[in-house]
């Protein structure tokens, strides 16, 4: 009966159906055919759907195939069990042809057999801007308007757009199957405090959208909500933002989740030189990512024939760990590639002592893997302006 209904429902579409009569047979078919989607009935002879699902998820070659479970209304406790095992969706019996077509179409593109021309399959690659200066659409699902407002202000300088929703139900329209790739969010921030595991249901719903399989999703929770944080990590969330949010670091956390190139925020051409400007409020996250990404940036400078770099610390009045890490990493890369460097700054009392500060903080955990390019030096020359620094190059 179910086979007939499913087969009839998919007749108008260009798909190949393969059926199995029980869980054991289903495992064999799945291993042989490697289907795009598996429809798995909970109630079957020989091996039931729950046991079959467990074996599918334990198989490295089959674990990533999306599974839609078919269950009776009386099987709600089974639904809770299978949800924890990684099922992508479930349908309560009895169901209609239209209902099952709708669920499957959220996971893969269904092409009609009668289509006049082939339709290109939508890309499943993450829709991510690769540079921090690109526009982003950030979906924030949070019940407290003040938090949405504070997030909006925190990312305003980046030019990113915030779409705020008070709950997962209201946010559902942003991730509906009908939303085009161009209109889906680039990243989602969602509170984990909603009752009934609503945030996790929303997460799985977003993941079922063909254009949102890989976009970053960050959960927001208070520090003591350790269970929710652990469940979010186990479910595949990209990270956790602890409330109260560190708003100064928030744009950098989003950039890291998106794997964005942040160097355009700091590097710019300066005549026949390149200049990198480090602000006083350089966050820990930005410092780590800038230090890592500077390797590629400085290598590209060398490849382009640019051999002079100005490190502008004019806005720095306090030398903290993020500044020390960034300076040491940038100078280290310059030394490796024979790029000449100069430091610009106005704090003539402290900046000349950068080598001493880096050496004395070498055992600090945050700097343990940072190279010290100033070994053997106690002082470094500081130039009052970029012009003066550029004129000192040979």
Secondary structure, 3 states (H helix, E strand, C coil): CHHHHHHHHHCCECCCCCCCCCHHHHHHHHHHHCCCEEEEECCCCCCCHHHHHHHHHHCCCCCCCEEEEEEEHHHHHHHHHHHHCCCCEEEEECCCHHHHHHHHHCCCCCCECCCCCCCCCCCCCCCCCCECCCCCEEEEECCCHHHHHHHHHHCHHHCCEEEEECCHHHHHHHCCCCCCHHHCCCEEEEECCCHHHHHHHHHHHHHCCCCCCCCEEEEEEECCCHHHHHHHHHHCCCEEEEECCCHHHHHHHHHHHCCCECHHHCEEEECCEEEEECCCCCCHHHHHHHHHHHHHHHHHHHHCCCCEEEEECCCCCCCCHHHHHHHHHHHHHHHHCCCEEEEECCCCCCHHHHHHHHHHCCCCHHHCCCCCCCCCCCCCCEECCHHHHHHCCC
